[in-house]
Amino acid sequence: MARRRSGQPGIVTLQDVATAAGVSRSTASRAFSRPDLLLPETVDRIHSIAHRMGYSLNHAARALSTGRFGNLAVIVPDIGNPFFPPLVRKIEAGADTVDYAVFLGDSDESAVREATLVARLSNQIDGLVLASSRMTEDQIRAIAATKPVVLINRDLAGIARVLVDVKGGVTEAVGHLKRLGHTDIAYVAGPRESWSEQQRRQSVVAAGTAAGLTVTVLELGRPSHEAARDIVSALVDSGATAVIAFDDVVAQGLLAGLDARGIDVPREFSVVGCDDILAATTQPPLTTISGGSAAAGEAAVELLLRLIDGHPAAGDERVSIGTHLVVRASVGRVNRRR
């Protein structure tokens, strides 16, 4: 992993760092590749000496000597969706603790592009996280047979996955709307191929039916601000007095569309989002179902690093992240005069 062969002038090697720190070369190597195996003070001392001496890792050399590239990949369907940046940041932070770099791919909601990105990155990475994958089950299993893979919001037995469970938060949201007098609610859906969409749709319909409410599902497709704004006419015509949106981006678009029609939120219409990623910045502040984006990223990178380190039990772990309702100003009592 050194930048030069021992004895080459002008460039610091890993052996130079080990000698200066009074440790073996293997211990110095672990300080960068597996710091969890050493005492924190030992890792800090070696890193400090390496920094002072101007040493830096050569990842190409590490790949040749260990068979590892020192790279991970995370692929998301839409990096413009605010749900994903906190998730990616947590993956990068976890990777950084063991000196891994992270490649980011945006599939633009396309299963074909997602598969292409995986193929292009596979010969440079030690493992990958597929967040809200749009690929088929067969495609994902074929990839997992060749590389350590962790899924986020895609539930496939036999593959490590982290799932945001919306049932608790949705049940709270529906119950809250019922207590406020709403009897007709709508759900504005996301892309049908999304596992998260399927779970959210099922949860809203099930909770609404159990509460004795009428639930209308409105198809949106790609979850964008513009598409949500444009569906407001259909939302109003549905007879609903409250809506639960696929995510906060959709909810924000609904708020804009309702405002454009002169419909006051929450006096005349109530809006609930999902994920809690934009809620405090909307006007009015958005009632939403907290979605655990950062927690999902943190759990995913921990699972992936365990898989890379050869812990087979991690390959079928199913981590569930609970949700809850966060009440803000976008929900109110039903206005019967409307």
Secondary structure, 3 states (H helix, E strand, C coil): CCCCCCCCCCCCCHHHHHHHHCCCHHHHHHHHHCHHHCCHHHHHHHHHHHHHHCCCCCHHHHHHHHCCCCEEEEEECCCCCCCHHHHHHHHHHHHHCCCCEEEEEECCCCHHHHHHHHHHHHHHCCEEEEECCCCCHHHHHHHHCCCCEEEECCCCCCCEEEEEECHHHHHHHHHHHHHCCCCEEEEECCCCCCHHHHHHHHHHHHHHHHCCCEEEEECCCCCCHHHHHHCHHHHHHCCCCEEEECCHHHHHHHHHHHHHCCCCCCCCCEEEEEECCCHHHCCCCCEEEECCHHHHHHHHHHHHHHHHCCCHHHHHCEEEEECEEECCCCCCCCCCCC
